């Protein structure tokens, strides 16, 4: 219990805990000062404390050990997802309210968002559907309304999680062109850093990821994101980030940075490893760890921090959501408690 309380206090101070697992600690150098290495993500970071947030609402209702465990999630700076389930007329006000709550009066607090408009609106089935002129106008209008809600706020945006799926189905060039519009529009905001999703180390090759990012407008953005919906170990994604940066440089796009999701890879595993262990499983709802010693299972990873000590990696962020059913909805108390109780961090 003492260890858990220390974790809660550390989260309340928005301080990154040091890595507790030897393999990841050995895979990355010692942390460097945030301001010196990642000014775009320098602390302080805001925390969304609304009863309407799935994890925070559960935390407010909990007591005892459950409350202590849920604090590891609820009081941690993390990205809230916004997508097509919020209409164009409502998105400006929704985002403005989210920013205000997260900053709690401090305009210098960083607010994190995951923008899931394409796949959030049309779902994975959308890869087989066309985006006609009206749908394309709707996408751009929604992005414009989102940008209006952000305004001058200091934000970090993971743009279109699962973006590699846009390579499948109807007219990838149109889909990626829409994402490029979003990247350009949101990156033009004065205090916003945009990271386009590039899949994960166990998904696209570095060359494939760089080509995708180029077509999706990474030239407008700060960089790219890895690990939104997969569970690869953080060390794998750091190595992959280096390769993607090198591939982008070869395409004439040097200097791009990565953010890596560490919400669910405390005991990371690859796509192929998962299917070897669970031939009939549900990858999006991967089995959670049941003990501190179990490996290749879903549990909280490195706590969010800009102190990565890596020149190519701006930060470890939480934009994955292992406490939700199939990483989407609804909130699952059992999963949340399990990933909080078994994390090595």
N, C-alpha and C positions, 0 to 999 in steps of 0.2 A: 504493500500500500504506500510506503514511503516513496518508492520509485514513481508510482503513479502521480502522487501529489506533486513531486518535483516536476513532472512533465506538464501538469496543469499550470503551475506557476510560470514555467518557462513559456508556455503558450500565451498566457496573459500578458507577458512582457514582450510578446512577438519576437522572441529570440530563437535562433536556430540551435537545435541540439546537435552535438557532435555525433558522428556516425558510430553506431554500436556494433556493426558487423565487420569482421576483419577483412572479408574479401572486397567489399566496396571501399572501405577505408584505404586499402592498399592500392585500389584502382585509381584513386584521384589524389592529387596533392593537397597539402594543408590549405585551409581556407585563407583567403586574402580579404582585406577590408572591403566592405561593400562599395563604399564611395569610390575606391580606387579602381575597382574592376567592373562593376555593373551599375553605373549611375542611373540607368533607366529603371532598375528595380530596387534601388536603394531604399532601406527602411526609413520611415515607418510604413507599415502595411495595415490597411483597414480590415475589420472583421464584421461580417454581416450578422447582426443580432436581432433578427426578426422572428417572431413566432411562426411566420409562414415558411421559413426555411426548414427543410425536413429535419436536418440534424439538430439545429438550434432549438426548434420547437420540442423535439424529443428530450433534449437536455433540460429545458425549462420544466418539463413535466416529471423528470426522473428524480430519484433520491438515492442516497447511499452510494454503494459501489458503482451502480449503473450510471449515476450522475458523474462520478469521477472518471469513468471510462469514456462516456460520451463527450466530456469536456475536451478530450484529445482531438475530436473532430470538430465539435461545435465552436470552439474558441480559437481555431486555427484559421489564419488567412487562406482563403481558397477561392477558386473561381465559381461563380454561379452561371449556369447555362441559360442563354436566351435564344429562342428559335421561333419558328413559324407558328407555334401554339399561342404566341402573343401577337395579336393583330397589329397592322401598321398604325392604326389610330391609337393604339394603347402603348406601343413600345417606348415612345419618348418619355411618357410619364413613369412607366414601370422602371426604366433604367435610371431616370433622374432620382426616383425614390430609393432605389437600390444604392446608388452612389451616396446619397445623403445619409442613409442609415449606416453604411459601411465606414464613412469618414467621421461620423459622429462629431461634426463641427471642426474637424481638422482638414483643411483643403490639401495638405501635403501628404495625407495618407494615400497609399497606392490601393486602387480598387481593381479586382481581377474579374474578367468576364470570359466566358467561352461562347462564341457566336456560332450557332448551329442552324442558320437560316435555311440553307439548301436542303440538307438531309433532315433537319427538324421539320420542315414544311412538307416534304414529299416522301420522307422515310426511305429506307433502303430500297423499297419497291420503286422509288422514283428513278432509279438508275435505268429503268426500262421505259420511262415516260418522257415525252418531249417537253421542252420549255418553249412555248410559243411566245410571240411578241408580248402578249398581255402578262404572262408569267415573268418574263424578263423585266418588264416595267415594274411589276410588283416587287420583285427582288430588290431592284435599285431603290425604289421608294421606301421599302422597309429599312434598308441600310441607311438611307438619308435620315429617316426618323430616329433610328438608333443613334446615329452620330449627333443629332440634335440633343438627345438625352444625355449624352456624355459631355458635350461642350468642352469646357476648359478643365474638366476633372483629370486628375492624374490616374491613368488606367493602363493596364496590360491586358491585351486581348489575344486569346487563342482563337484563330479564325478557321471555321469549318472543320471541327474534329471529324475524323474518318474521310478527309478529303481524297485519299487515293481511290475511294469508291467512285469518284467522278470520272475516273478513267474508263469505267465500264458503262455500257448502255448507250443511250442516245447522245450524240454530238458532244463529246468531251470538250471540244473547243468552246462551245457556247457556255457550258457550265463553268469552265475554268475562266472564261472571260468575265463572267459575273463575279466570281471570287476576286479577280483582279480589280474590278470596280470597287468591291468592298475594301480590299487592301489599300487602294489609293485613297478612297474617301476617308477611311478611319485613320490612316497614317497621317493625313493632313491635319488632324486635330492637334492642338498645340502641345498636349501633355500625354499623348497616347502612344504606346509601343505595341505594334502588331506582330504576331508570330503565326505564320501560316502552318497548318497541320501538315506534317510530312510522314505520317504513319508511325513506324516503329522500326527498331533494328532488325526485327524478324519478319518484316513485311517487304517493302521495296528495297532494291539495292541503292547505294548512294547515288549512282548515275541516274537511276529511274526517279529517285526522290528529287534530285536537282532539276531534272527536266520538268517534272510536275510543278515544282515551285516556280520555275521560270515562267511557265505558261499561266500560272495562277497569280502572277504579279508580285513575286517576292522582291522585285527591284524597288517597290514602294515601301516595303516593310522593314522592320528591324531585323527579322529573321524567321525562324521556323520552330515548330514544336514537335516533340516526339513523345509517344507513349500514352496518348489520350485514352485509347480503348484496349491496349494490349498490356502485358505484364512483364516485359523484358527487364532483366536486372538493370539497375541504374548504370553500372559500369559498361554494359553492352551499348546502352543508348549514348553514353558519353563518347565511346569509341566511334559509334555510327555518326554522331554529330560532327566529329572531326572529318570523317570521310565525306559527308554531305557538304560541309564548308569548302573542302578542297575541290569537290566536283562543281560547286557553284562558282568558285574562283576560275576554274577552267572555262566556264561558260561566260566569263566576263562580269561576274557578280561577286566581287570580293567583299570581305568584311561582315558577312552575315553572322548572326549569333543564334544560339539555340536556347530554348527552355525545355526542361524535361519533367514530365509528370512522375512524381514519386508517391502518389497517394496510395498505390496498390501493389507495389513491387518490393515490399520489404523482404520477401522470400521469392524473388522473381523467377519466371520461367518463360520459355518461348512457346510460340504457337505449336510447333511440332512436338515439343515435350508434353504439352497439355494433352494433345490427341493421342499420344502414346500411352499416357496414364489413364485417359478417360475417352475411350473410343466412341462412346455414345453420350458424351457430356454436352454441356452448354458453355461454350467459351466465354460468352458475355456475362455469365453468372458463375464464374469459376469457383471451385470449392475454397472456402475460407480456411485458414490455419486453425487448428484446434489445440495447439500447444506452442510454446516458445521454441521448441526444438524441431518442429516439423518444417520441411523445406518444400519448395515448388508448390506453394499454395498462396492464396490471396490474403495479404495483410498490409497494414500501413507501412510505408517506407520512410525514407529520409524526410525529415520535417522541412517545410518550405523555408527557403533561404536564398539570398543572393550571393552568399559566400561559398561559391563552388570551387574557387581556386583554379579555375580553368578558363583560359582566355576565350574559348569558343562557346562557353556555356554561361548565359546570363543568370540563370537561376534554376533551382529545383522548386517546382510549383505543384500544387494540388489542383489539377483540373480533371482528373479521374474521380469517380464516385463509387467506390466499392461498397459503401453502406446502402446503396440503392439496388433494387431488383434489376438485374440485367444492366446495371450501370445507368439506369434511366429512371424508373419509377415502379412501384412506390418505395418509400423508405422501409427498410427491414431492420427491426430492432436486433434480431439475432445476429445478422451479419455485422451490424455496427459494433455491437459489444465484442464479437469475436475478433474483428480486425484490430480493435483497440486493445484488447487483452493480450494479443499474441505478437504485436509488433516488437522487433528488436531495437527500435529507435525511441 
